[in-house]
């Protein structure tokens, strides 16, 4: 609503759209009946229960919010911070993995599943992994612990940028203390690194294990092919965790973050493949930018990746915004008491 602050907007919308069994007085019964009977999913307790008219509203609002929130510009900013954070994150990954296994395996596993990344961008990360693994000692000591701590801190700056962007997508203002915010960023960074290690080990190690079992060519081929859907599911899970815990709001239920995670993963995979084909066959960034060509390609790929993640967040936000039911975890609370803007208000009909 134009001219209102976020808190005032929340109060007005909470008065207009009342959740089930939360009617405040008889005078608001007409608005309550409208919210329930407009056929747009105001009573939906799951995204799949939102009817077609409701999804039309959601998609139109996503289009509007993507423009209003300047998602393309924000994605570019996040891409810049991810560019600064990726090398410390790779170093931290190798250092942590090197404490329990051969750090060279990280490089091999990464190369095996990085085909979706544009070749020039992939070569930068592979070269960095090669340099880090060559310098990794694999022994736990004060120097190693300090190095891991510093690299984790540097890598978490990229996560901080993504948290800020997700707050914008969910229409939230950051109110957590410096310590709490950075603790969350560090926890998400460590979780991401562990997730990367486990995922790479499973996706790359699965074909090796199958080869030893001699299950037959057809079965082996099917299982080898299945590692790519496994990788996609892993990315979906990682994004769902990010959408649920990164923004400064009460956590939504899993059903309200999974759909955006699926859409973001699909856009990221298809976009990465398309961008890789474009860079390989049509664009010549090395000719235009010289030695900086590979860096520009990596930055553009981060931009594409960030945009996909933020678009998924916008979709999640507008799905929550479509219903008057409580979308946050825990016992159901009335509108205005859920500590989440899109859960405390009901989106307008575009």
C-alpha positions as CSV (number, residue, x, y, z in Angstrom):
1,X,0.0,0.0,0.0
2,X,1.5,3.3,-1.1
3,X,2.5,5.9,1.5
4,X,2.7,3.4,4.4
5,X,5.7,2.2,6.3
6,X,6.2,-1.6,6.5
7,X,4.9,-1.8,10.0
8,X,1.8,0.3,9.2
9,X,1.2,-1.7,6.0
10,X,1.4,-4.9,8.1
11,X,-1.2,-3.6,10.5
12,X,-3.6,-2.5,7.8
13,X,-3.3,-5.8,5.9
14,X,-3.6,-7.8,9.1
15,X,-6.9,-6.0,9.8
16,X,-8.1,-6.6,6.2
17,X,-7.3,-10.3,5.8
18,X,-8.1,-12.5,8.9
19,X,-6.8,-16.0,9.1
20,X,-9.0,-19.0,9.9
21,X,-10.5,-18.9,13.4
22,X,-8.9,-15.5,14.0
23,X,-11.8,-13.2,13.4
24,X,-11.5,-10.1,15.5
25,X,-15.1,-8.8,15.5
26,X,-18.3,-9.1,13.5
27,X,-17.6,-5.9,11.7
28,X,-14.7,-7.5,9.8
29,X,-16.7,-10.6,8.8
30,X,-17.3,-9.3,5.3
31,X,-13.5,-8.8,4.6
32,X,-12.9,-12.2,6.2
33,X,-15.4,-13.8,3.9
34,X,-13.9,-12.0,0.9
35,X,-10.4,-13.3,1.7
36,X,-11.7,-16.9,2.0
37,X,-14.0,-16.9,-1.0
38,X,-12.2,-15.0,-3.7
39,X,-10.8,-18.3,-5.2
40,X,-7.2,-17.1,-5.0
41,X,-5.9,-19.4,-2.3
42,X,-6.2,-17.2,0.8
43,X,-6.9,-20.3,2.9
44,X,-4.2,-22.4,1.3
45,X,-1.9,-24.2,3.9
46,X,0.3,-25.6,1.1
47,X,1.4,-24.2,-2.2
48,X,-0.2,-27.0,-4.2
49,X,-3.6,-25.9,-2.8
50,X,-3.3,-22.4,-4.4
51,X,-5.7,-22.3,-7.5
52,X,-4.8,-21.1,-10.9
53,X,-6.0,-17.5,-10.2
54,X,-3.8,-17.4,-7.2
55,X,-0.7,-18.5,-9.1
56,X,-1.4,-15.8,-11.7
57,X,-1.3,-13.3,-8.9
58,X,1.9,-14.8,-7.5
59,X,3.7,-14.7,-10.9
60,X,2.6,-11.2,-11.6
61,X,3.8,-10.0,-8.2
62,X,7.1,-11.8,-8.7
63,X,7.5,-9.9,-11.9
64,X,6.7,-6.6,-10.2
65,X,8.9,-7.3,-7.1
66,X,11.8,-8.4,-9.2
67,X,11.8,-5.0,-10.8
68,X,11.0,-3.0,-7.6
69,X,13.7,-4.8,-5.6
70,X,16.2,-4.3,-8.4
71,X,17.1,-8.0,-8.3
72,X,19.4,-7.8,-11.3
73,X,21.5,-5.1,-9.6
74,X,21.5,-6.9,-6.3
75,X,22.5,-10.1,-8.0
76,X,25.5,-8.2,-9.5
77,X,26.5,-7.0,-6.1
78,X,26.2,-10.5,-4.6
79,X,28.3,-11.8,-7.5
80,X,31.1,-9.4,-6.7
81,X,31.2,-10.6,-3.1
82,X,31.0,-14.2,-4.1
83,X,33.9,-13.5,-6.4
84,X,35.9,-12.3,-3.4
85,X,34.7,-15.2,-1.3
86,X,35.1,-18.2,-3.6
87,X,38.8,-18.6,-3.3
88,X,38.9,-18.5,0.5
89,X,36.0,-21.0,0.4
90,X,37.9,-23.3,-1.9
91,X,40.9,-23.0,0.4
92,X,38.8,-23.7,3.5
93,X,37.2,-26.7,1.7
94,X,40.6,-28.2,0.9
95,X,42.0,-27.5,4.3
96,X,39.1,-29.2,6.1
97,X,39.0,-32.1,3.7
98,X,42.8,-32.5,4.1
99,X,42.4,-33.2,7.8
100,X,40.7,-36.5,7.1
101,X,41.7,-37.5,3.6
102,X,43.9,-36.6,0.6
103,X,43.1,-33.0,-0.4
104,X,43.8,-33.9,-4.1
105,X,40.5,-35.8,-4.1
106,X,38.6,-32.5,-3.8
107,X,40.2,-31.2,-7.0
108,X,39.5,-34.5,-8.8
109,X,35.9,-34.6,-7.6
110,X,35.3,-31.0,-8.5
111,X,36.5,-31.5,-12.1
112,X,34.3,-34.5,-12.5
113,X,31.0,-32.6,-11.8
114,X,31.9,-29.1,-12.9
115,X,30.9,-29.6,-16.6
116,X,27.9,-27.3,-16.2
117,X,30.3,-24.3,-15.4
118,X,31.7,-22.4,-18.4
119,X,35.1,-23.7,-19.3
120,X,37.1,-20.5,-18.6
121,X,35.4,-19.9,-15.3
122,X,36.0,-23.6,-14.4
123,X,39.7,-23.3,-15.2
124,X,40.1,-20.5,-12.7
125,X,38.7,-22.5,-9.9
126,X,40.6,-25.7,-10.9
127,X,43.9,-23.7,-11.0
128,X,43.1,-22.3,-7.6
129,X,42.3,-25.8,-6.2
130,X,45.6,-27.1,-7.7
131,X,47.6,-24.4,-6.0
132,X,45.8,-24.9,-2.6
133,X,46.1,-28.7,-2.7
134,X,49.8,-28.4,-3.5
135,X,50.3,-26.2,-0.5
136,X,48.1,-28.2,1.9
137,X,50.0,-30.0,4.6
138,X,47.1,-32.1,5.9
139,X,48.4,-31.9,9.6
140,X,46.4,-30.2,12.3
141,X,48.2,-27.4,14.1
142,X,47.8,-23.9,15.3
143,X,48.8,-22.5,11.9
144,X,46.3,-24.7,10.1
145,X,43.5,-23.9,12.6
146,X,44.2,-20.1,12.2
147,X,44.4,-20.4,8.5
148,X,41.0,-22.3,8.3
149,X,39.4,-19.7,10.7
150,X,40.6,-16.8,8.5
151,X,39.5,-18.4,5.3
152,X,36.1,-19.2,6.8
153,X,35.7,-15.6,7.9
154,X,36.6,-14.4,4.4
155,X,34.3,-16.9,2.7
156,X,31.5,-15.9,5.0
157,X,31.5,-12.4,3.5
158,X,29.9,-13.8,0.4
159,X,27.2,-15.5,2.6
160,X,26.6,-12.1,4.3
161,X,26.0,-10.5,0.9
162,X,23.5,-13.3,0.1
163,X,21.7,-12.9,3.4
164,X,21.3,-9.2,2.8
165,X,19.9,-9.9,-0.7
166,X,17.5,-12.5,0.7
167,X,16.2,-10.0,3.3
168,X,15.4,-7.7,0.4
169,X,13.6,-10.4,-1.5
170,X,11.5,-11.3,1.6
171,X,10.9,-7.6,2.4
172,X,12.7,-7.8,5.7
173,X,15.1,-5.4,7.5
174,X,18.2,-6.8,9.2
175,X,17.8,-6.4,13.0
176,X,20.2,-9.1,14.3
177,X,23.3,-8.1,16.2
178,X,26.7,-8.1,14.5
179,X,27.7,-11.2,16.5
180,X,24.5,-13.1,15.7
181,X,24.5,-12.2,12.0
182,X,28.2,-13.2,11.6
183,X,27.6,-16.4,13.6
184,X,24.8,-17.4,11.3
185,X,26.9,-16.5,8.2
186,X,29.8,-18.6,9.5
187,X,27.5,-21.5,10.4
188,X,26.0,-21.4,6.9
189,X,29.5,-21.2,5.3
190,X,30.7,-24.3,7.3
191,X,27.5,-26.1,6.4
192,X,28.0,-25.3,2.8
193,X,31.6,-26.5,2.8
194,X,30.7,-29.8,4.5
195,X,27.7,-30.2,2.1
196,X,30.0,-29.6,-0.9
197,X,32.5,-32.3,0.4
198,X,29.8,-34.9,1.0
199,X,28.0,-34.2,-2.2
200,X,31.1,-34.4,-4.3
201,X,32.1,-37.6,-2.5
202,X,28.7,-39.2,-3.2
203,X,28.2,-38.0,-6.8
204,X,31.8,-38.9,-7.8
205,X,32.3,-41.9,-5.6
206,X,29.1,-43.6,-6.6
207,X,30.2,-44.7,-10.1
208,X,33.5,-46.0,-8.6
209,X,31.6,-48.2,-6.1
210,X,29.2,-49.4,-8.8
211,X,32.2,-50.4,-11.0
212,X,33.5,-52.7,-8.3
213,X,30.1,-54.4,-7.8
214,X,29.8,-55.6,-11.4
215,X,26.1,-55.1,-11.5
216,X,25.9,-55.3,-15.3
217,X,26.3,-52.6,-17.9
218,X,22.7,-51.5,-18.0
219,X,22.4,-51.1,-14.2
220,X,25.8,-49.4,-14.0
221,X,24.9,-46.9,-16.8
222,X,21.6,-46.1,-15.1
223,X,23.2,-45.5,-11.8
224,X,26.0,-43.4,-13.3
225,X,23.3,-41.3,-15.0
226,X,21.4,-40.9,-11.7
227,X,24.3,-39.0,-10.1
228,X,23.2,-35.8,-12.0
229,X,19.6,-35.9,-10.5
230,X,21.3,-36.6,-7.1
231,X,23.4,-33.4,-7.6
232,X,20.2,-31.4,-8.5
233,X,18.4,-32.7,-5.4
234,X,21.4,-31.8,-3.3
235,X,21.4,-28.2,-4.7
236,X,17.6,-28.0,-4.0
237,X,18.2,-29.0,-0.4
238,X,21.0,-26.5,0.1
239,X,18.9,-23.7,-1.3
240,X,15.9,-24.7,0.9
241,X,18.1,-24.4,4.0
242,X,19.4,-21.0,2.8
243,X,15.9,-19.7,2.2
244,X,14.7,-20.9,5.6
245,X,17.4,-19.8,7.9
246,X,19.2,-16.8,6.2
247,X,16.6,-14.0,6.2
248,X,15.9,-12.1,9.4
249,X,12.4,-13.5,10.1
250,X,10.7,-16.4,11.7
251,X,11.5,-19.5,9.7
252,X,8.9,-20.6,7.1
253,X,7.8,-24.2,6.9
254,X,9.7,-26.4,4.5
255,X,6.8,-26.6,2.1
256,X,7.0,-22.8,1.6
257,X,10.7,-22.8,0.6
258,X,11.0,-26.0,-1.4
259,X,9.2,-24.7,-4.5
260,X,11.4,-21.7,-5.0
261,X,14.4,-23.9,-4.4
262,X,13.3,-26.2,-7.2
263,X,12.7,-23.3,-9.6
264,X,16.0,-21.7,-8.7
265,X,17.9,-24.9,-9.3
266,X,16.2,-25.5,-12.7
267,X,17.0,-21.9,-13.8
268,X,20.6,-22.2,-12.5
269,X,21.2,-25.5,-14.3
270,X,19.6,-24.5,-17.6
271,X,21.1,-21.0,-17.5
272,X,24.6,-22.3,-16.7
273,X,24.4,-24.8,-19.6
274,X,23.1,-22.1,-22.0
275,X,25.8,-19.6,-20.8
276,X,28.5,-22.2,-21.2
277,X,27.3,-22.9,-24.8
278,X,27.2,-19.2,-25.5
279,X,30.7,-18.5,-24.2
280,X,32.2,-21.6,-26.0
281,X,30.6,-20.9,-29.4
282,X,29.6,-17.3,-29.8
283,X,31.4,-14.9,-27.4
284,X,35.1,-14.2,-27.2
285,X,35.7,-12.6,-23.9
286,X,39.4,-13.2,-24.1
287,X,39.6,-11.1,-27.3
288,X,37.6,-8.3,-25.7
289,X,39.0,-8.3,-22.2
290,X,42.4,-10.0,-22.8
291,X,43.8,-11.7,-19.7
292,X,40.7,-10.6,-17.7
293,X,38.4,-12.6,-20.0
294,X,38.2,-15.7,-17.7
295,X,37.6,-13.5,-14.6
296,X,34.8,-11.7,-16.4
297,X,33.2,-15.0,-17.4
298,X,33.4,-16.3,-13.8
299,X,31.9,-13.0,-12.5
300,X,29.0,-13.2,-15.0
301,X,28.4,-16.8,-14.0
302,X,28.2,-15.8,-10.4
303,X,25.7,-13.1,-11.5
304,X,23.6,-15.6,-13.2
305,X,23.7,-17.9,-10.2
306,X,22.8,-15.1,-7.8
307,X,19.9,-14.0,-9.9
308,X,18.5,-17.6,-10.0
309,X,18.7,-17.9,-6.2
310,X,17.1,-14.5,-5.6
311,X,14.3,-15.2,-8.1
312,X,13.5,-18.4,-6.2
313,X,13.4,-16.3,-3.0
314,X,10.9,-13.9,-4.6
315,X,8.7,-16.8,-5.7
316,X,8.8,-18.2,-2.1
317,X,7.9,-14.8,-0.7
318,X,5.0,-14.3,-3.0
319,X,3.6,-17.8,-2.4
320,X,3.6,-17.0,1.4
321,X,2.1,-13.6,0.6
322,X,-0.8,-15.3,-1.2
323,X,-2.4,-17.0,1.8
324,X,-3.7,-15.7,5.1
325,X,-2.8,-19.0,6.8
326,X,0.3,-19.0,9.0
327,X,3.3,-20.2,6.9
328,X,5.9,-20.0,9.7
329,X,7.0,-23.0,11.8
330,X,5.4,-23.8,15.1
331,X,1.8,-23.2,16.3
332,X,-0.4,-21.2,14.1
333,X,-0.5,-17.5,14.9
334,X,-2.8,-14.7,13.7
335,X,-1.8,-12.2,11.1
336,X,0.5,-9.5,12.5
337,X,2.1,-11.8,15.1
338,X,4.3,-14.1,12.9
339,X,7.4,-11.9,12.7
340,X,7.7,-12.3,8.9
341,X,6.4,-9.6,6.6
342,X,5.1,-11.9,3.8
343,X,3.5,-14.2,6.4
344,X,1.9,-11.3,8.3
345,X,0.3,-9.7,5.3
346,X,-1.7,-10.9,2.3
347,X,-0.6,-9.9,-1.2
348,X,-2.8,-7.7,-3.4
349,X,-4.4,-8.8,-6.7
350,X,-2.2,-7.3,-9.4
